[in-house]
Each structure stands twice: as C-alpha cells, then as structure tokens.
C-alpha cells in the first residue's frame, strides 16, 4: 500500500514525529511524508507515533492508497524529495 502521512503537531514534538516517520517513509514536503509500506510496517509506524504525539493537541493524518492504476502524482513548483518507490 502507498501511504501519505501529514502531521500538525506541537513545535516541541515536530522533530520526534519527523524522525519517527522517516524510519518508514520519505520526507517530501514540510509535514508530509510518503512511501510504500506493508500492513505490518504501517501498524508499527502508527504504534511508534502514538508514543510520541499528544492526542489532545496533535494531529497525524494518513492517506492510504491501495494498489490501483488510477493513482497519479502531479507537481507544481519545486519538489524537496522524491520517494524511490512509486506505485
């Protein structure tokens, strides 16, 4: 599955959330990571993030895209980083 993770967290936890996400996904833009994960990797990512965030103040959103030929990406402007794995 292809996962896009976007987060909005307290400034005190931004670095921890980014480092946790980068263990599984590729950082592509401020507060956005993406990449191909197995179901087990996705569950580990969510478990690791639960240890870092404050659920009363922070928000992490996942967009999960199953293998489907209708998925495509388009960019305007510069890109900061590109994942090596694309559907």
Secondary structure by P-SEA (a helix, b strand, c coil): cbbbbbbccccccaaaaaaaaaaccccccccbbbbbbcaaaaaaaaaaaaaccccccbbbbbbbbcccccbbbbbcccccccccccc
